[in-house]
Amino acid sequence: MEGALEGFFTPRELASASGWPEKTIRSLIAANELRHLKLKQRFFVPAGALEEFIERKMVVPKPRGRSSPEVSS
């Protein structure tokens, strides 16, 4: 069975590998924010799912339109 799940992590394994709290990983799974596989009562997260989540949630700031001050003579 382990070979069939190669490339998948349990929430505990993903938490250990990523440094994120296991509770956060499980919360993301429960909210369907993180791609996962559910087999009976066990959850497995595919490799790359956390990176995909981060990419989706990444906020890219818009460049601020700076107008140059007008010079009066």
C-alpha positions in Angstrom: 0.0 0.0 0.0 2.8 2.4 0.8 4.1 2.1 -2.8 0.7 3.0 -4.2 0.8 6.3 -2.2 4.2 7.3 -3.3 4.3 11.1 -3.8 1.6 11.6 -1.1 2.1 12.9 2.4 -0.1 12.5 5.5 -0.9 15.8 7.2 1.7 15.0 9.9 4.4 14.3 7.3 3.6 17.4 5.4 3.6 19.5 8.5 7.0 18.1 9.4 8.4 18.6 5.9 7.0 22.2 5.5 7.3 23.5 9.0 3.7 24.4 9.0 1.6 23.3 12.0 -0.3 20.1 11.5 -3.5 21.8 12.6 -3.1 24.4 9.8 -2.7 21.6 7.2 -5.8 19.8 8.5 -7.8 23.0 8.5 -6.9 23.7 4.9 -7.9 20.1 4.0 -11.2 20.5 5.9 -11.9 23.8 4.1 -11.1 22.1 0.7 -8.3 24.7 0.2 -5.6 22.1 -0.2 -5.7 19.4 -2.8 -6.0 16.0 -1.1 -7.1 12.4 -1.3 -9.4 10.9 1.3 -9.4 7.1 1.9 -11.9 6.2 4.5 -11.0 8.4 7.4 -7.4 9.1 6.3 -6.1 12.1 4.3 -3.2 12.2 1.9 -1.8 15.3 0.3 0.0 15.0 -3.1 3.4 16.4 -3.5 3.2 20.0 -4.8 -0.2 20.7 -3.3 1.1 23.1 -0.7 3.1 25.0 -3.3 -0.1 25.2 -5.5 -2.0 26.6 -2.5 0.6 29.2 -1.8 0.7 30.2 -5.5 -3.1 30.6 -5.6 -3.1 32.7 -2.4 -0.1 34.9 -3.3 -0.9 38.6 -3.4 1.1 40.6 -5.9 1.1 44.3 -5.0 0.0 46.6 -7.8 2.6 49.3 -8.7 1.7 52.6 -7.2 1.2 55.3 -9.7 3.5 58.0 -8.5 2.9 61.4 -10.1 5.9 63.6 -10.1 5.4 66.8 -8.2 4.8 69.8 -10.5 7.4 72.5 -10.3 6.1 76.1 -10.2 8.2 79.0 -11.4 
